[in-house]
């Protein structure tokens, strides 16, 4: 917001002498007779300089101007703070929604991995939830790798590679399994695991998390 002080090129606490000197300097610079060619621009600037000086050189008018301007600035600052607060609230709500959706996808992937489905089935289930392909790939890889690691800890003799068909405890996807996957996609809250298990997975996926 340009002020009368800005027009003369002085600070808001300028003295009367400083205002007078600034006016003379600006008036000489923008006088139409000294600006051959862009007379219209110079004439408009010169008039603004004269108007600013007329107010700021008068103590009573300057006092009124300062009070009005201060009130306007307070109102503008209050409005700016309100806008900032609304923006922050919108961003927080969007982040919370993204976090909740991400948590549902991870929980769903965990459910199918813990039920013995291989990585491709988990990936397909996530795609059925309209999950982004790249995110579905990363979540399926991480969930199945974590599941295989936990199985290996529980039974060192068991294969550790979740992509190995010998590690699959369920047969290839049958029509019944497809129905199970569809049911899980439509009801992601079912079969959720304890919070400690989810926390373990969440930490393992922290580095690959992304927005939807």
PyMOL CGO cylinders between C-alpha atoms (Angstrom):
from pymol import cmd
from pymol.cgo import CYLINDER

trace = [
    CYLINDER, 0.00, 0.00, 0.00, 1.58, 3.29, -1.16, 0.3, 1, 1, 1, 1, 1, 1,
    CYLINDER, 1.58, 3.29, -1.16, 1.36, 6.09, 1.39, 0.3, 1, 1, 1, 1, 1, 1,
    CYLINDER, 1.36, 6.09, 1.39, 1.77, 9.85, 1.09, 0.3, 1, 1, 1, 1, 1, 1,
    CYLINDER, 1.77, 9.85, 1.09, 5.12, 9.41, 2.75, 0.3, 1, 1, 1, 1, 1, 1,
    CYLINDER, 5.12, 9.41, 2.75, 6.12, 6.95, 0.05, 0.3, 1, 1, 1, 1, 1, 1,
    CYLINDER, 6.12, 6.95, 0.05, 5.09, 9.46, -2.61, 0.3, 1, 1, 1, 1, 1, 1,
    CYLINDER, 5.09, 9.46, -2.61, 7.53, 12.00, -1.19, 0.3, 1, 1, 1, 1, 1, 1,
    CYLINDER, 7.53, 12.00, -1.19, 10.15, 9.37, -0.38, 0.3, 1, 1, 1, 1, 1, 1,
    CYLINDER, 10.15, 9.37, -0.38, 10.32, 10.02, 3.38, 0.3, 1, 1, 1, 1, 1, 1,
    CYLINDER, 10.32, 10.02, 3.38, 9.75, 7.99, 6.53, 0.3, 1, 1, 1, 1, 1, 1,
    CYLINDER, 9.75, 7.99, 6.53, 6.52, 8.15, 8.48, 0.3, 1, 1, 1, 1, 1, 1,
    CYLINDER, 6.52, 8.15, 8.48, 8.24, 10.00, 11.30, 0.3, 1, 1, 1, 1, 1, 1,
    CYLINDER, 8.24, 10.00, 11.30, 9.89, 12.58, 9.01, 0.3, 1, 1, 1, 1, 1, 1,
    CYLINDER, 9.89, 12.58, 9.01, 10.18, 16.15, 10.29, 0.3, 1, 1, 1, 1, 1, 1,
    CYLINDER, 10.18, 16.15, 10.29, 8.56, 19.12, 8.59, 0.3, 1, 1, 1, 1, 1, 1,
    CYLINDER, 8.56, 19.12, 8.59, 11.92, 20.17, 7.17, 0.3, 1, 1, 1, 1, 1, 1,
    CYLINDER, 11.92, 20.17, 7.17, 12.57, 16.69, 5.79, 0.3, 1, 1, 1, 1, 1, 1,
    CYLINDER, 12.57, 16.69, 5.79, 9.13, 16.67, 4.17, 0.3, 1, 1, 1, 1, 1, 1,
    CYLINDER, 9.13, 16.67, 4.17, 9.74, 20.10, 2.62, 0.3, 1, 1, 1, 1, 1, 1,
    CYLINDER, 9.74, 20.10, 2.62, 13.14, 19.09, 1.21, 0.3, 1, 1, 1, 1, 1, 1,
    CYLINDER, 13.14, 19.09, 1.21, 11.72, 15.83, -0.16, 0.3, 1, 1, 1, 1, 1, 1,
    CYLINDER, 11.72, 15.83, -0.16, 8.87, 17.72, -1.82, 0.3, 1, 1, 1, 1, 1, 1,
    CYLINDER, 8.87, 17.72, -1.82, 11.19, 20.14, -3.57, 0.3, 1, 1, 1, 1, 1, 1,
    CYLINDER, 11.19, 20.14, -3.57, 13.40, 17.35, -4.81, 0.3, 1, 1, 1, 1, 1, 1,
    CYLINDER, 13.40, 17.35, -4.81, 10.47, 15.26, -6.09, 0.3, 1, 1, 1, 1, 1, 1,
    CYLINDER, 10.47, 15.26, -6.09, 8.77, 18.29, -7.65, 0.3, 1, 1, 1, 1, 1, 1,
    CYLINDER, 8.77, 18.29, -7.65, 11.89, 19.17, -9.60, 0.3, 1, 1, 1, 1, 1, 1,
    CYLINDER, 11.89, 19.17, -9.60, 12.29, 15.60, -10.77, 0.3, 1, 1, 1, 1, 1, 1,
    CYLINDER, 12.29, 15.60, -10.77, 8.70, 15.21, -11.98, 0.3, 1, 1, 1, 1, 1, 1,
    CYLINDER, 8.70, 15.21, -11.98, 7.87, 18.71, -13.15, 0.3, 1, 1, 1, 1, 1, 1,
    CYLINDER, 7.87, 18.71, -13.15, 6.30, 18.44, -16.64, 0.3, 1, 1, 1, 1, 1, 1,
    CYLINDER, 6.30, 18.44, -16.64, 8.67, 21.05, -18.02, 0.3, 1, 1, 1, 1, 1, 1,
    CYLINDER, 8.67, 21.05, -18.02, 11.61, 18.80, -17.13, 0.3, 1, 1, 1, 1, 1, 1,
    CYLINDER, 11.61, 18.80, -17.13, 10.09, 15.66, -18.68, 0.3, 1, 1, 1, 1, 1, 1,
    CYLINDER, 10.09, 15.66, -18.68, 9.71, 16.27, -22.39, 0.3, 1, 1, 1, 1, 1, 1,
    CYLINDER, 9.71, 16.27, -22.39, 8.02, 13.29, -24.04, 0.3, 1, 1, 1, 1, 1, 1,
    CYLINDER, 8.02, 13.29, -24.04, 6.21, 11.54, -21.19, 0.3, 1, 1, 1, 1, 1, 1,
    CYLINDER, 6.21, 11.54, -21.19, 4.44, 14.73, -20.11, 0.3, 1, 1, 1, 1, 1, 1,
    CYLINDER, 4.44, 14.73, -20.11, 1.27, 12.91, -19.10, 0.3, 1, 1, 1, 1, 1, 1,
    CYLINDER, 1.27, 12.91, -19.10, 3.13, 10.57, -16.75, 0.3, 1, 1, 1, 1, 1, 1,
    CYLINDER, 3.13, 10.57, -16.75, 5.13, 13.42, -15.28, 0.3, 1, 1, 1, 1, 1, 1,
    CYLINDER, 5.13, 13.42, -15.28, 2.05, 15.58, -14.86, 0.3, 1, 1, 1, 1, 1, 1,
    CYLINDER, 2.05, 15.58, -14.86, 0.21, 12.83, -12.96, 0.3, 1, 1, 1, 1, 1, 1,
    CYLINDER, 0.21, 12.83, -12.96, 3.21, 12.14, -10.72, 0.3, 1, 1, 1, 1, 1, 1,
    CYLINDER, 3.21, 12.14, -10.72, 3.71, 15.87, -10.10, 0.3, 1, 1, 1, 1, 1, 1,
    CYLINDER, 3.71, 15.87, -10.10, 0.07, 16.24, -9.05, 0.3, 1, 1, 1, 1, 1, 1,
    CYLINDER, 0.07, 16.24, -9.05, 0.38, 13.33, -6.60, 0.3, 1, 1, 1, 1, 1, 1,
    CYLINDER, 0.38, 13.33, -6.60, 3.48, 14.93, -5.11, 0.3, 1, 1, 1, 1, 1, 1,
    CYLINDER, 3.48, 14.93, -5.11, 1.67, 18.25, -4.66, 0.3, 1, 1, 1, 1, 1, 1,
    CYLINDER, 1.67, 18.25, -4.66, -1.33, 16.56, -3.03, 0.3, 1, 1, 1, 1, 1, 1,
    CYLINDER, -1.33, 16.56, -3.03, 0.89, 14.57, -0.66, 0.3, 1, 1, 1, 1, 1, 1,
    CYLINDER, 0.89, 14.57, -0.66, 2.79, 17.69, 0.38, 0.3, 1, 1, 1, 1, 1, 1,
    CYLINDER, 2.79, 17.69, 0.38, -0.39, 19.68, 0.89, 0.3, 1, 1, 1, 1, 1, 1,
    CYLINDER, -0.39, 19.68, 0.89, -1.55, 17.16, 3.51, 0.3, 1, 1, 1, 1, 1, 1,
    CYLINDER, -1.55, 17.16, 3.51, 1.75, 16.30, 5.18, 0.3, 1, 1, 1, 1, 1, 1,
    CYLINDER, 1.75, 16.30, 5.18, 2.89, 19.91, 5.45, 0.3, 1, 1, 1, 1, 1, 1,
    CYLINDER, 2.89, 19.91, 5.45, -0.25, 20.77, 7.43, 0.3, 1, 1, 1, 1, 1, 1,
    CYLINDER, -0.25, 20.77, 7.43, -0.03, 19.48, 11.00, 0.3, 1, 1, 1, 1, 1, 1,
    CYLINDER, -0.03, 19.48, 11.00, -3.78, 19.03, 11.47, 0.3, 1, 1, 1, 1, 1, 1,
    CYLINDER, -3.78, 19.03, 11.47, -4.27, 17.24, 8.17, 0.3, 1, 1, 1, 1, 1, 1,
    CYLINDER, -4.27, 17.24, 8.17, -1.20, 15.10, 8.74, 0.3, 1, 1, 1, 1, 1, 1,
    CYLINDER, -1.20, 15.10, 8.74, -2.51, 14.02, 12.15, 0.3, 1, 1, 1, 1, 1, 1,
    CYLINDER, -2.51, 14.02, 12.15, -5.86, 13.01, 10.69, 0.3, 1, 1, 1, 1, 1, 1,
    CYLINDER, -5.86, 13.01, 10.69, -4.12, 11.17, 7.85, 0.3, 1, 1, 1, 1, 1, 1,
    CYLINDER, -4.12, 11.17, 7.85, -1.86, 9.28, 10.25, 0.3, 1, 1, 1, 1, 1, 1,
    CYLINDER, -1.86, 9.28, 10.25, -4.83, 8.21, 12.40, 0.3, 1, 1, 1, 1, 1, 1,
    CYLINDER, -4.83, 8.21, 12.40, -6.88, 7.05, 9.43, 0.3, 1, 1, 1, 1, 1, 1,
    CYLINDER, -6.88, 7.05, 9.43, -3.95, 5.26, 7.88, 0.3, 1, 1, 1, 1, 1, 1,
    CYLINDER, -3.95, 5.26, 7.88, -3.10, 3.53, 11.15, 0.3, 1, 1, 1, 1, 1, 1,
    CYLINDER, -3.10, 3.53, 11.15, -6.68, 2.30, 11.44, 0.3, 1, 1, 1, 1, 1, 1,
    CYLINDER, -6.68, 2.30, 11.44, -6.56, 1.02, 7.87, 0.3, 1, 1, 1, 1, 1, 1,
    CYLINDER, -6.56, 1.02, 7.87, -3.30, -0.76, 8.55, 0.3, 1, 1, 1, 1, 1, 1,
    CYLINDER, -3.30, -0.76, 8.55, -4.72, -2.44, 11.65, 0.3, 1, 1, 1, 1, 1, 1,
    CYLINDER, -4.72, -2.44, 11.65, -7.72, -3.61, 9.65, 0.3, 1, 1, 1, 1, 1, 1,
    CYLINDER, -7.72, -3.61, 9.65, -5.50, -4.88, 6.85, 0.3, 1, 1, 1, 1, 1, 1,
    CYLINDER, -5.50, -4.88, 6.85, -3.25, -6.73, 9.29, 0.3, 1, 1, 1, 1, 1, 1,
    CYLINDER, -3.25, -6.73, 9.29, -6.24, -8.34, 10.99, 0.3, 1, 1, 1, 1, 1, 1,
    CYLINDER, -6.24, -8.34, 10.99, -7.60, -9.43, 7.62, 0.3, 1, 1, 1, 1, 1, 1,
    CYLINDER, -7.60, -9.43, 7.62, -4.19, -10.83, 6.63, 0.3, 1, 1, 1, 1, 1, 1,
    CYLINDER, -4.19, -10.83, 6.63, -3.96, -12.83, 9.86, 0.3, 1, 1, 1, 1, 1, 1,
    CYLINDER, -3.96, -12.83, 9.86, -7.45, -14.24, 9.31, 0.3, 1, 1, 1, 1, 1, 1,
    CYLINDER, -7.45, -14.24, 9.31, -6.52, -15.27, 5.78, 0.3, 1, 1, 1, 1, 1, 1,
    CYLINDER, -6.52, -15.27, 5.78, -3.35, -16.94, 7.05, 0.3, 1, 1, 1, 1, 1, 1,
    CYLINDER, -3.35, -16.94, 7.05, -5.31, -18.83, 9.70, 0.3, 1, 1, 1, 1, 1, 1,
    CYLINDER, -5.31, -18.83, 9.70, -7.88, -20.05, 7.17, 0.3, 1, 1, 1, 1, 1, 1,
    CYLINDER, -7.88, -20.05, 7.17, -5.12, -21.17, 4.81, 0.3, 1, 1, 1, 1, 1, 1,
    CYLINDER, -5.12, -21.17, 4.81, -3.36, -23.05, 7.60, 0.3, 1, 1, 1, 1, 1, 1,
    CYLINDER, -3.36, -23.05, 7.60, -6.62, -24.74, 8.62, 0.3, 1, 1, 1, 1, 1, 1,
    CYLINDER, -6.62, -24.74, 8.62, -7.32, -25.81, 5.03, 0.3, 1, 1, 1, 1, 1, 1,
    CYLINDER, -7.32, -25.81, 5.03, -3.81, -27.23, 4.67, 0.3, 1, 1, 1, 1, 1, 1,
    CYLINDER, -3.81, -27.23, 4.67, -4.11, -29.08, 7.98, 0.3, 1, 1, 1, 1, 1, 1,
    CYLINDER, -4.11, -29.08, 7.98, -7.47, -30.56, 6.97, 0.3, 1, 1, 1, 1, 1, 1,
    CYLINDER, -7.47, -30.56, 6.97, -6.08, -31.67, 3.60, 0.3, 1, 1, 1, 1, 1, 1,
    CYLINDER, -6.08, -31.67, 3.60, -3.05, -33.25, 5.29, 0.3, 1, 1, 1, 1, 1, 1,
    CYLINDER, -3.05, -33.25, 5.29, -5.25, -35.05, 7.83, 0.3, 1, 1, 1, 1, 1, 1,
    CYLINDER, -5.25, -35.05, 7.83, -7.42, -36.45, 5.03, 0.3, 1, 1, 1, 1, 1, 1,
    CYLINDER, -7.42, -36.45, 5.03, -4.33, -37.62, 3.13, 0.3, 1, 1, 1, 1, 1, 1,
    CYLINDER, -4.33, -37.62, 3.13, -2.93, -39.24, 6.27, 0.3, 1, 1, 1, 1, 1, 1,
    CYLINDER, -2.93, -39.24, 6.27, -6.20, -41.06, 6.93, 0.3, 1, 1, 1, 1, 1, 1,
    CYLINDER, -6.20, -41.06, 6.93, -6.41, -42.34, 3.35, 0.3, 1, 1, 1, 1, 1, 1,
    CYLINDER, -6.41, -42.34, 3.35, -2.78, -43.45, 3.45, 0.3, 1, 1, 1, 1, 1, 1,
    CYLINDER, -2.78, -43.45, 3.45, -3.36, -45.27, 6.75, 0.3, 1, 1, 1, 1, 1, 1,
    CYLINDER, -3.36, -45.27, 6.75, -6.34, -47.12, 5.25, 0.3, 1, 1, 1, 1, 1, 1,
    CYLINDER, -6.34, -47.12, 5.25, -4.28, -48.24, 2.25, 0.3, 1, 1, 1, 1, 1, 1,
    CYLINDER, -4.28, -48.24, 2.25, -1.42, -49.46, 4.45, 0.3, 1, 1, 1, 1, 1, 1,
    CYLINDER, -1.42, -49.46, 4.45, -3.83, -51.30, 6.76, 0.3, 1, 1, 1, 1, 1, 1,
    CYLINDER, -3.83, -51.30, 6.76, -5.52, -52.96, 3.81, 0.3, 1, 1, 1, 1, 1, 1,
    CYLINDER, -5.52, -52.96, 3.81, -2.18, -54.05, 2.34, 0.3, 1, 1, 1, 1, 1, 1,
    CYLINDER, -2.18, -54.05, 2.34, -1.13, -55.45, 5.72, 0.3, 1, 1, 1, 1, 1, 1,
    CYLINDER, -1.13, -55.45, 5.72, -4.33, -57.44, 5.99, 0.3, 1, 1, 1, 1, 1, 1,
    CYLINDER, -4.33, -57.44, 5.99, -3.84, -59.24, 2.70, 0.3, 1, 1, 1, 1, 1, 1,
    CYLINDER, -3.84, -59.24, 2.70, -0.12, -59.77, 3.23, 0.3, 1, 1, 1, 1, 1, 1,
    CYLINDER, -0.12, -59.77, 3.23, -0.72, -61.25, 6.68, 0.3, 1, 1, 1, 1, 1, 1,
    CYLINDER, -0.72, -61.25, 6.68, -3.38, -63.55, 5.22, 0.3, 1, 1, 1, 1, 1, 1,
    CYLINDER, -3.38, -63.55, 5.22, -0.68, -65.03, 2.97, 0.3, 1, 1, 1, 1, 1, 1,
    CYLINDER, -0.68, -65.03, 2.97, -1.41, -63.36, -0.36, 0.3, 1, 1, 1, 1, 1, 1,
    CYLINDER, -1.41, -63.36, -0.36, 1.61, -62.60, -2.50, 0.3, 1, 1, 1, 1, 1, 1,
    CYLINDER, 1.61, -62.60, -2.50, 2.82, -59.22, -3.60, 0.3, 1, 1, 1, 1, 1, 1,
    CYLINDER, 2.82, -59.22, -3.60, 0.87, -59.16, -6.90, 0.3, 1, 1, 1, 1, 1, 1,
    CYLINDER, 0.87, -59.16, -6.90, -2.43, -59.79, -5.13, 0.3, 1, 1, 1, 1, 1, 1,
    CYLINDER, -2.43, -59.79, -5.13, -1.71, -57.04, -2.60, 0.3, 1, 1, 1, 1, 1, 1,
    CYLINDER, -1.71, -57.04, -2.60, -0.81, -54.69, -5.45, 0.3, 1, 1, 1, 1, 1, 1,
    CYLINDER, -0.81, -54.69, -5.45, -4.05, -55.55, -7.27, 0.3, 1, 1, 1, 1, 1, 1,
    CYLINDER, -4.05, -55.55, -7.27, -6.13, -54.94, -4.16, 0.3, 1, 1, 1, 1, 1, 1,
    CYLINDER, -6.13, -54.94, -4.16, -4.59, -51.49, -3.76, 0.3, 1, 1, 1, 1, 1, 1,
    CYLINDER, -4.59, -51.49, -3.76, -5.32, -50.66, -7.38, 0.3, 1, 1, 1, 1, 1, 1,
    CYLINDER, -5.32, -50.66, -7.38, -8.91, -51.69, -6.71, 0.3, 1, 1, 1, 1, 1, 1,
    CYLINDER, -8.91, -51.69, -6.71, -9.00, -48.96, -4.07, 0.3, 1, 1, 1, 1, 1, 1,
    CYLINDER, -9.00, -48.96, -4.07, -8.12, -46.40, -6.77, 0.3, 1, 1, 1, 1, 1, 1,
    CYLINDER, -8.12, -46.40, -6.77, -4.62, -46.08, -5.32, 0.3, 1, 1, 1, 1, 1, 1,
    CYLINDER, -4.62, -46.08, -5.32, -1.95, -44.39, -7.40, 0.3, 1, 1, 1, 1, 1, 1,
    CYLINDER, -1.95, -44.39, -7.40, 0.07, -47.00, -9.32, 0.3, 1, 1, 1, 1, 1, 1,
    CYLINDER, 0.07, -47.00, -9.32, 3.47, -45.86, -8.04, 0.3, 1, 1, 1, 1, 1, 1,
    CYLINDER, 3.47, -45.86, -8.04, 2.27, -45.66, -4.46, 0.3, 1, 1, 1, 1, 1, 1,
    CYLINDER, 2.27, -45.66, -4.46, 0.56, -49.04, -4.75, 0.3, 1, 1, 1, 1, 1, 1,
    CYLINDER, 0.56, -49.04, -4.75, 3.85, -50.52, -5.97, 0.3, 1, 1, 1, 1, 1, 1,
    CYLINDER, 3.85, -50.52, -5.97, 5.84, -49.05, -3.10, 0.3, 1, 1, 1, 1, 1, 1,
    CYLINDER, 5.84, -49.05, -3.10, 3.33, -50.00, -0.42, 0.3, 1, 1, 1, 1, 1, 1,
    CYLINDER, 3.33, -50.00, -0.42, 2.94, -53.55, -1.78, 0.3, 1, 1, 1, 1, 1, 1,
    CYLINDER, 2.94, -53.55, -1.78, 6.71, -54.03, -1.92, 0.3, 1, 1, 1, 1, 1, 1,
    CYLINDER, 6.71, -54.03, -1.92, 7.30, -52.67, 1.56, 0.3, 1, 1, 1, 1, 1, 1,
    CYLINDER, 7.30, -52.67, 1.56, 4.37, -54.47, 3.20, 0.3, 1, 1, 1, 1, 1, 1,
    CYLINDER, 4.37, -54.47, 3.20, 5.27, -57.82, 1.69, 0.3, 1, 1, 1, 1, 1, 1,
    CYLINDER, 5.27, -57.82, 1.69, 8.96, -57.37, 2.49, 0.3, 1, 1, 1, 1, 1, 1,
    CYLINDER, 8.96, -57.37, 2.49, 8.09, -56.56, 6.09, 0.3, 1, 1, 1, 1, 1, 1,
    CYLINDER, 8.09, -56.56, 6.09, 5.73, -59.52, 6.29, 0.3, 1, 1, 1, 1, 1, 1,
    CYLINDER, 5.73, -59.52, 6.29, 8.41, -61.84, 4.90, 0.3, 1, 1, 1, 1, 1, 1,
    CYLINDER, 8.41, -61.84, 4.90, 10.96, -60.44, 7.35, 0.3, 1, 1, 1, 1, 1, 1,
    CYLINDER, 10.96, -60.44, 7.35, 8.64, -61.06, 10.29, 0.3, 1, 1, 1, 1, 1, 1,
    CYLINDER, 8.64, -61.06, 10.29, 7.93, -64.58, 9.05, 0.3, 1, 1, 1, 1, 1, 1,
    CYLINDER, 7.93, -64.58, 9.05, 11.65, -65.24, 8.75, 0.3, 1, 1, 1, 1, 1, 1,
    CYLINDER, 11.65, -65.24, 8.75, 12.17, -64.10, 12.32, 0.3, 1, 1, 1, 1, 1, 1,
    CYLINDER, 12.17, -64.10, 12.32, 9.38, -66.37, 13.51, 0.3, 1, 1, 1, 1, 1, 1,
    CYLINDER, 9.38, -66.37, 13.51, 10.53, -69.31, 11.36, 0.3, 1, 1, 1, 1, 1, 1,
    CYLINDER, 10.53, -69.31, 11.36, 14.13, -69.00, 10.06, 0.3, 1, 1, 1, 1, 1, 1,
    CYLINDER, 14.13, -69.00, 10.06, 13.58, -71.98, 7.74, 0.3, 1, 1, 1, 1, 1, 1,
    CYLINDER, 13.58, -71.98, 7.74, 10.76, -70.25, 5.84, 0.3, 1, 1, 1, 1, 1, 1,
    CYLINDER, 10.76, -70.25, 5.84, 11.56, -68.54, 2.48, 0.3, 1, 1, 1, 1, 1, 1,
    CYLINDER, 11.56, -68.54, 2.48, 12.10, -64.80, 2.93, 0.3, 1, 1, 1, 1, 1, 1,
    CYLINDER, 12.10, -64.80, 2.93, 11.25, -63.64, -0.59, 0.3, 1, 1, 1, 1, 1, 1,
    CYLINDER, 11.25, -63.64, -0.59, 7.56, -62.60, -0.81, 0.3, 1, 1, 1, 1, 1, 1,
    CYLINDER, 7.56, -62.60, -0.81, 7.73, -62.75, -4.62, 0.3, 1, 1, 1, 1, 1, 1,
    CYLINDER, 7.73, -62.75, -4.62, 8.73, -66.44, -4.53, 0.3, 1, 1, 1, 1, 1, 1,
    CYLINDER, 8.73, -66.44, -4.53, 5.70, -68.61, -5.37, 0.3, 1, 1, 1, 1, 1, 1,
    CYLINDER, 5.70, -68.61, -5.37, 6.83, -71.09, -2.72, 0.3, 1, 1, 1, 1, 1, 1,
    CYLINDER, 6.83, -71.09, -2.72, 6.24, -68.39, -0.13, 0.3, 1, 1, 1, 1, 1, 1,
    CYLINDER, 6.24, -68.39, -0.13, 2.58, -68.01, -1.09, 0.3, 1, 1, 1, 1, 1, 1,
    CYLINDER, 2.58, -68.01, -1.09, 0.30, -69.76, 1.41, 0.3, 1, 1, 1, 1, 1, 1,
    CYLINDER, 0.30, -69.76, 1.41, -2.76, -69.25, -0.80, 0.3, 1, 1, 1, 1, 1, 1,
    CYLINDER, -2.76, -69.25, -0.80, -3.19, -70.55, -4.39, 0.3, 1, 1, 1, 1, 1, 1,
    CYLINDER, -3.19, -70.55, -4.39, -3.20, -68.18, -7.36, 0.3, 1, 1, 1, 1, 1, 1,
    CYLINDER, -3.20, -68.18, -7.36, -6.07, -65.71, -7.36, 0.3, 1, 1, 1, 1, 1, 1,
    CYLINDER, -6.07, -65.71, -7.36, -9.34, -67.53, -7.92, 0.3, 1, 1, 1, 1, 1, 1,
    CYLINDER, -9.34, -67.53, -7.92, -12.77, -65.96, -8.49, 0.3, 1, 1, 1, 1, 1, 1,
    CYLINDER, -12.77, -65.96, -8.49, -13.45, -66.39, -4.78, 0.3, 1, 1, 1, 1, 1, 1,
    CYLINDER, -13.45, -66.39, -4.78, -10.23, -64.61, -3.92, 0.3, 1, 1, 1, 1, 1, 1,
    CYLINDER, -10.23, -64.61, -3.92, -11.11, -61.82, -6.28, 0.3, 1, 1, 1, 1, 1, 1,
    CYLINDER, -11.11, -61.82, -6.28, -14.40, -61.41, -4.43, 0.3, 1, 1, 1, 1, 1, 1,
    CYLINDER, -14.40, -61.41, -4.43, -12.46, -61.30, -1.14, 0.3, 1, 1, 1, 1, 1, 1,
    CYLINDER, -12.46, -61.30, -1.14, -10.24, -58.58, -2.54, 0.3, 1, 1, 1, 1, 1, 1,
    CYLINDER, -10.24, -58.58, -2.54, -13.23, -56.60, -3.74, 0.3, 1, 1, 1, 1, 1, 1,
    CYLINDER, -13.23, -56.60, -3.74, -14.90, -56.97, -0.34, 0.3, 1, 1, 1, 1, 1, 1,
    CYLINDER, -14.90, -56.97, -0.34, -11.74, -55.77, 1.37, 0.3, 1, 1, 1, 1, 1, 1,
    CYLINDER, -11.74, -55.77, 1.37, -11.49, -52.81, -0.96, 0.3, 1, 1, 1, 1, 1, 1,
    CYLINDER, -11.49, -52.81, -0.96, -15.05, -51.79, -0.15, 0.3, 1, 1, 1, 1, 1, 1,
    CYLINDER, -15.05, -51.79, -0.15, -14.61, -52.43, 3.59, 0.3, 1, 1, 1, 1, 1, 1,
    CYLINDER, -14.61, -52.43, 3.59, -11.04, -51.40, 4.45, 0.3, 1, 1, 1, 1, 1, 1,
    CYLINDER, -11.04, -51.40, 4.45, -11.73, -51.15, 8.17, 0.3, 1, 1, 1, 1, 1, 1,
    CYLINDER, -11.73, -51.15, 8.17, -12.31, -54.89, 8.59, 0.3, 1, 1, 1, 1, 1, 1,
    CYLINDER, -12.31, -54.89, 8.59, -9.53, -57.10, 9.90, 0.3, 1, 1, 1, 1, 1, 1,
    CYLINDER, -9.53, -57.10, 9.90, -7.27, -54.31, 11.08, 0.3, 1, 1, 1, 1, 1, 1,
    CYLINDER, -7.27, -54.31, 11.08, -4.25, -55.33, 13.10, 0.3, 1, 1, 1, 1, 1, 1,
    CYLINDER, -4.25, -55.33, 13.10, -3.08, -54.03, 16.49, 0.3, 1, 1, 1, 1, 1, 1,
    CYLINDER, -3.08, -54.03, 16.49, -1.67, -50.52, 16.70, 0.3, 1, 1, 1, 1, 1, 1,
    CYLINDER, -1.67, -50.52, 16.70, 1.83, -51.79, 17.44, 0.3, 1, 1, 1, 1, 1, 1,
    CYLINDER, 1.83, -51.79, 17.44, 1.93, -53.72, 14.18, 0.3, 1, 1, 1, 1, 1, 1,
    CYLINDER, 1.93, -53.72, 14.18, 0.65, -50.74, 12.22, 0.3, 1, 1, 1, 1, 1, 1,
    CYLINDER, 0.65, -50.74, 12.22, 3.22, -48.49, 13.89, 0.3, 1, 1, 1, 1, 1, 1,
    CYLINDER, 3.22, -48.49, 13.89, 6.00, -50.85, 12.84, 0.3, 1, 1, 1, 1, 1, 1,
    CYLINDER, 6.00, -50.85, 12.84, 4.83, -50.77, 9.23, 0.3, 1, 1, 1, 1, 1, 1,
    CYLINDER, 4.83, -50.77, 9.23, 4.27, -47.03, 9.25, 0.3, 1, 1, 1, 1, 1, 1,
    CYLINDER, 4.27, -47.03, 9.25, 7.87, -46.47, 10.32, 0.3, 1, 1, 1, 1, 1, 1,
    CYLINDER, 7.87, -46.47, 10.32, 9.18, -48.81, 7.67, 0.3, 1, 1, 1, 1, 1, 1,
    CYLINDER, 9.18, -48.81, 7.67, 7.22, -46.94, 4.96, 0.3, 1, 1, 1, 1, 1, 1,
    CYLINDER, 7.22, -46.94, 4.96, 7.99, -43.41, 6.16, 0.3, 1, 1, 1, 1, 1, 1,
    CYLINDER, 7.99, -43.41, 6.16, 10.61, -42.88, 3.52, 0.3, 1, 1, 1, 1, 1, 1,
    CYLINDER, 10.61, -42.88, 3.52, 8.33, -43.84, 0.62, 0.3, 1, 1, 1, 1, 1, 1,
    CYLINDER, 8.33, -43.84, 0.62, 5.22, -42.01, 1.62, 0.3, 1, 1, 1, 1, 1, 1,
    CYLINDER, 5.22, -42.01, 1.62, 3.61, -39.67, -0.96, 0.3, 1, 1, 1, 1, 1, 1,
    CYLINDER, 3.61, -39.67, -0.96, 0.46, -37.64, -1.55, 0.3, 1, 1, 1, 1, 1, 1,
    CYLINDER, 0.46, -37.64, -1.55, -2.47, -39.03, -3.49, 0.3, 1, 1, 1, 1, 1, 1,
]
cmd.load_cgo(trace, "trace")
